[in-house]
């Protein structure tokens, strides 16, 4: 999850995209999406900046369940503006799987609406 946030903060679309195992599931505010095309960006950093985002920081990561092949984590983060002030906090539940290329995100569930600039 630290690499995930690091790639996000670096606006490294290629590395960020590689953090996901496709097809991936994203549920935000009760709306479910099945993301099957790895060439479609999972985040649009230019649009995200329009919300005031400058960087994100991890609040906490709590492993809820794990095995050698899969894990479920609760992940809290804070979005910061260019002045370093927090303006958005969220907690999500991420399903991870262990692939030949390391741990990857296969599902994300957020109860409340959140944007990554692609909507």
The 8 nearest C-alpha neighbors of each residue, nearest first, counted from 0:
[[1, 3, 2, 4, 60, 74, 5, 57],
 [0, 2, 4, 3, 5, 57, 6, 60],
 [3, 1, 5, 0, 4, 6, 18, 7],
 [2, 4, 0, 1, 6, 5, 7, 15],
 [5, 3, 7, 1, 2, 6, 8, 0],
 [6, 4, 2, 8, 7, 3, 1, 9],
 [5, 7, 9, 11, 15, 3, 8, 4],
 [6, 8, 4, 10, 5, 9, 15, 3],
 [9, 7, 5, 10, 54, 6, 4, 55],
 [8, 10, 6, 11, 7, 5, 4, 12],
 [11, 9, 7, 8, 12, 6, 44, 15],
 [12, 10, 6, 9, 13, 14, 15, 7],
 [13, 11, 15, 14, 10, 16, 40, 6],
 [12, 14, 16, 15, 11, 17, 6, 40],
 [13, 15, 17, 16, 11, 12, 6, 18],
 [16, 14, 12, 6, 18, 17, 13, 11],
 [15, 17, 13, 18, 14, 12, 19, 41],
 [16, 18, 14, 19, 15, 13, 20, 103],
 [19, 17, 103, 16, 15, 104, 3, 14],
 [20, 18, 104, 103, 17, 105, 16, 21],
 [19, 21, 105, 103, 104, 23, 22, 18],
 [22, 20, 23, 35, 19, 37, 105, 34],
 [21, 23, 35, 34, 20, 33, 24, 105],
 [24, 22, 105, 21, 34, 106, 33, 20],
 [23, 25, 106, 33, 32, 34, 107, 105],
 [26, 24, 107, 32, 106, 31, 108, 27],
 [27, 25, 31, 108, 30, 29, 109, 32],
 [28, 26, 109, 30, 29, 112, 110, 108],
 [27, 29, 111, 110, 112, 30, 109, 26],
 [28, 30, 27, 26, 31, 110, 109, 111],
 [31, 29, 27, 26, 28, 32, 25, 112],
 [30, 32, 26, 25, 29, 27, 33, 24],
 [33, 31, 25, 24, 34, 26, 30, 23],
 [32, 34, 24, 23, 35, 25, 22, 31],
 [35, 33, 23, 22, 36, 24, 32, 21],
 [34, 36, 22, 21, 33, 37, 23, 24],
 [35, 37, 38, 39, 34, 21, 22, 40],
 [38, 36, 39, 35, 21, 40, 16, 34],
 [37, 39, 36, 40, 16, 41, 35, 13],
 [40, 38, 37, 36, 41, 34, 35, 16],
 [41, 39, 42, 38, 16, 43, 37, 12],
 [40, 42, 16, 39, 43, 117, 115, 15],
 [43, 41, 115, 40, 117, 116, 44, 12],
 [44, 42, 116, 117, 46, 45, 47, 115],
 [43, 45, 47, 46, 42, 48, 116, 10],
 [46, 44, 48, 47, 43, 49, 116, 42],
 [47, 45, 116, 49, 48, 44, 43, 50],
 [46, 48, 116, 44, 49, 45, 50, 115],
 [49, 47, 52, 51, 45, 50, 46, 44],
 [48, 50, 46, 47, 51, 45, 52, 116],
 [51, 49, 48, 47, 52, 46, 116, 80],
 [52, 50, 48, 80, 49, 53, 47, 81],
 [53, 51, 48, 80, 50, 79, 54, 47],
 [52, 54, 80, 81, 79, 48, 51, 55],
 [53, 55, 79, 8, 52, 78, 80, 56],
 [56, 54, 78, 77, 79, 8, 76, 57],
 [57, 55, 77, 76, 58, 78, 54, 4],
 [56, 58, 76, 59, 75, 77, 55, 4],
 [57, 59, 76, 75, 56, 77, 60, 74],
 [60, 58, 75, 57, 74, 61, 76, 73],
 [59, 61, 74, 73, 75, 62, 72, 58],
 [60, 62, 73, 72, 63, 59, 74, 75],
 [63, 61, 72, 64, 71, 73, 60, 65],
 [64, 62, 72, 71, 61, 73, 65, 70],
 [63, 65, 71, 70, 62, 72, 66, 69],
 [66, 64, 70, 69, 71, 67, 63, 62],
 [65, 67, 69, 68, 70, 64, 97, 96],
 [66, 68, 69, 65, 97, 70, 96, 102],
 [69, 67, 97, 66, 96, 70, 98, 65],
 [70, 68, 96, 66, 95, 65, 97, 67],
 [69, 71, 65, 95, 64, 94, 66, 96],
 [72, 70, 94, 64, 63, 93, 95, 62],
 [73, 71, 62, 63, 93, 61, 92, 74],
 [72, 74, 92, 61, 60, 91, 62, 93],
 [73, 75, 60, 91, 90, 59, 72, 92],
 [76, 74, 90, 58, 59, 89, 57, 60],
 [77, 75, 57, 58, 56, 89, 88, 90],
 [76, 78, 88, 56, 55, 87, 85, 79],
 [79, 77, 55, 87, 85, 54, 86, 52],
 [78, 80, 85, 84, 54, 83, 55, 53],
 [81, 79, 53, 52, 83, 51, 82, 84],
 [80, 82, 53, 83, 79, 52, 84, 51],
 [83, 81, 80, 84, 79, 53, 85, 51],
 [84, 82, 80, 81, 79, 85, 53, 54],
 [83, 85, 79, 80, 82, 86, 81, 78],
 [86, 84, 79, 78, 87, 77, 80, 83],
 [85, 87, 79, 78, 84, 80, 88, 77],
 [88, 86, 78, 77, 85, 89, 79, 76],
 [89, 87, 77, 76, 78, 86, 90, 75],
 [90, 88, 76, 75, 91, 77, 87, 113],
 [89, 91, 75, 74, 76, 109, 73, 92],
 [92, 90, 109, 74, 108, 73, 93, 75],
 [91, 93, 73, 108, 72, 107, 74, 109],
 [92, 94, 107, 72, 106, 71, 95, 91],
 [93, 95, 71, 106, 105, 70, 104, 107],
 [96, 94, 104, 70, 103, 69, 105, 71],
 [97, 95, 69, 103, 102, 68, 98, 70],
 [96, 98, 102, 68, 101, 69, 103, 95],
 [99, 97, 101, 100, 102, 96, 103, 68],
 [98, 100, 101, 97, 102, 103, 96, 68],
 [101, 99, 98, 102, 97, 103, 17, 18],
 [102, 100, 98, 97, 99, 103, 96, 18],
 [101, 103, 97, 96, 98, 95, 100, 104],
 [104, 102, 18, 19, 95, 96, 20, 105],
 [105, 103, 95, 19, 20, 106, 94, 18],
 [104, 106, 23, 20, 94, 95, 19, 24],
 [105, 107, 24, 94, 23, 93, 25, 104],
 [106, 108, 93, 25, 92, 26, 24, 94],
 [109, 107, 26, 92, 91, 25, 27, 93],
 [108, 110, 27, 91, 111, 26, 28, 107],
 [109, 111, 28, 27, 108, 29, 112, 91],
 [112, 110, 28, 109, 27, 113, 89, 29],
 [113, 111, 28, 27, 110, 114, 109, 29],
 [114, 112, 111, 27, 115, 109, 89, 28],
 [115, 113, 116, 118, 112, 117, 47, 42],
 [114, 116, 42, 117, 47, 43, 113, 44],
 [115, 117, 47, 43, 46, 114, 118, 42],
 [118, 116, 43, 115, 42, 114, 41, 46],
 [117, 116, 114, 115, 43, 46, 42, 113]]
